[in-house]
Amino acid sequence: MKAVCALVLLVLPALFAAKAGEPVPASPQVVRCESRDMLRVFCAMDVGNGVELVRQLSEQSCIRETSWGVEGDAVWVSNNCRGEFARRQSSSRKSRRVVRCESRGRIESCPVVLRGAPVRLLRQQSVLPCREGRSWGYDRNEIWVSRGCQGVFEVGAEDGTGFVQTPRKVICESKSNRRRECGVSVERRVTLVEQLSNASCREGETWGWDRNGIWVDKGCRGEFSAD
């Protein structure tokens, strides 16, 4: 009798849900796939609607079609890329394709398949400035950095639609009242979102910007939005 009651309890909610016509949304499947010793590894998952990298777990950059991709009914990783991947949802927003590239003083090349796609500096991570054409740039299948530039770069769409059009937040700080440059590619404008310092941040006097990034001076510290 207990078994029958348990069965009824399990079936009734399903019947009511079906009657109400309210399907339960399925959460996207997340698969962890890891390459070690530079080997290529295949991880089975649902790839029917496409796959996107939702979290990089490795220090080594995970670059689509270079160190990860989709083949058959699996996602593959190589070159010590380790990450978490999910089936792309039809309603999900367009995600950024990013590459981390670092120079320790000399020229470094970071391979990436561009196929004519543009590249811009998303976030400078070094104290030394990253300036396009001087300390960073890109060619057909690589992004290069030099003179101590370390940054995260965004690769645009191959179909010519450009980059993900959402504001990029940058924290830039003048310490010991010294001038500091924070590299980020600027297309239209930069706005001060929040002043983080006691010293005032006044555009044109203690902070400003050009197409290569943001500068701060005289103790100004702030969060900026670059478009």
N, C-alpha and C positions, 0 to 999 in steps of 0.2 A: 504493500500500500504506500509506503514511504517513497519507493522508487517511482510509482505512478505520480504522486504529488510533485516530486521533484521535476519530473518530465513536464508536467503541466505548467509549473512555474517557469521553466525555461522556454516553453513554446509560446505562452500567452504574451509576453512582451514583444516577441517577434511578430505575432499576429497583429497586435495593436499598432506597432510601428508600420507594418505593411498597409494596414487599413488607413492609417493617418496619412500615408504617402510621404513620409519624411525620411528620406534615406540618410544614413549616418555617413558623414564625410570621412573618407579614408585619409589617414595621415600619410605623408610621403615617406617611402621606405628610405632609410639612411643606411648606407653600406660603407664600412671602413675598409679601405684597400691600401696596402703598404708594400712598397718596394724596398728591399734591403740588399746590400752588396751590389747595387746598380742593376739588379735583375728585373726583368719584366714579369709582372704578376697579373693574372686575370681574376676578377671577382664577379661572380654571376649576380645579376640584378635585372629588374624590369627597366629596359631602355627604350620602350616603345614611344614615349613622348619626348625623348631626349634626356640628357643627364647634365647636371651642373655640380661643380665643386662648391660645397657649402662650408667646409672648414679645412684649411691646410694645417696639418699636424707636424710637418717636417720643417727643418730650417732650409732645406733645399727647395727651391721654387717649384711649384706644380704648374706647368704650362700646358695648356691644351694642345694636342697634336704633337707635342714635343716630349713631355714626360707623363702625360695621361691622355686617354681617349676612349672611344667606344668601338668595340668590334664584336659582331655577332650579338649574343645575349649577355654581354659582360662589359664591365669597365676595366681598363688596364692601366697600370702605373709602371713607371720605370725610373731610372736615374735617381733612386732613393726618395722619390716623391711619396709622401704618406698623407692621406686625406680622407675626409668623409664626403660621400657623394650621394645625391638624391635624384630621384626621377623628377624631371622638370614638370611643374604644374602649369596647366594652360593659363591660369590667372596670375602666375608669378610675374613679377616685374623683371625687366631686363637686368642682368647682373654684370658687374664690371669684370673684365679680364685683366688681371694685374700681374706684374712681374717685378720681383725685387732684384736689384742689381747694385753691387757695391764695389767701390775702388778703395784700395788701401794705399793709394799714392800713385800707382801706375795704371795704365789702361787695362780695363777688364771687359771682356765680351760675354754677354748673356744671350745664349741662343734662344730664338723664338720664331715660330712660323708666322709671318706677317701677311703674306699674299697681298701686299699693297695697302694694308691697314695703317692708319696714322697712329702715332704714339705721343703721349703727353706725360709730364711729370705730375703724379698724383700727390706725392708727399715726400719732402726731403727729410732724410733721417740722419744726416751728418751735420756737424758744425760747419764744415767747409761748404761753400755754396755750390749748388748744382745749376748751371746755366747752359741752356741748349746751344749747341754749336761750339762750346768751349770745354765744358766738363761732362757733357752727356750728349748723345745723339743716337740715331738708329739708321740701319741700312736694311738690305733686303730681308735678312734672316737673323738679325741680332740687334740688341740694344747695347751700346757701349757707354762706359763711364770712365772718368779719369780725374786726377788731381784731388782725390779724396772724396769725391761725390758719392754719396750713398742714398739711394732713394727707391721708392715704390712707383712704378710706371704703369699707366693704363694704356691698353691696346684698344683702339677703336674698332668699329665693325668693318668687315671686309667688303660689305656691299655699298659702302660710301655714306651710310647714315650717320657716321661719326661716333661720338662718345655718349655714355649714359648722361642724360641731362638732369642731374641733380646737384645741388650745391655741395661743395667739398669744404669741410671744416678743417681749419688749420690753427694750431696754437703757436704763436710766435712771441718770444720773450727776449727783452733786453735786460741782461744781467750786468751788475756793476756799472750801470749807466752806459754800457757799450752798445754800439750799433750791431744789429744781427740781421742777417738775411735768411729768409725761410723760403726755399724754392717750391714753387707750384706753378704749373702752366695756367696762365690767366687769359681767357678769351674776351670777356666783356668788362667785368668789374670785380672789385673786392669791397666788402663791407665789414665793419667792425660789429660783431655780434654781441660780445661782452668784454668789458674791460676787467682784467684780472689783477691789476696793480693799483697801488695807491697813487703812483705817478700817473698823471693824466695822459691819455692817448688822443692826440689831435692830428687828424689827417693833414699831411703836408709838412708837419712840424716834428712829430715824434713817431709817426708811422706813415707808410705810403706803399705803393705797389707799381710794378710794371709787368710786362708780359711774362717775365721770368720768375716772378714771385713777390713776396711781401718783405718789407724791411721795417724794423722797429728800432727806437733809439731812446736814450735818456730815461731808462727805467720803465718804459711802456711794455706791458705784458697784456696780451689779449687773445681772444678767440675770434677768428676771422672766417668769413665765408667767401670762397672764390667761385666765380661763375665764368 
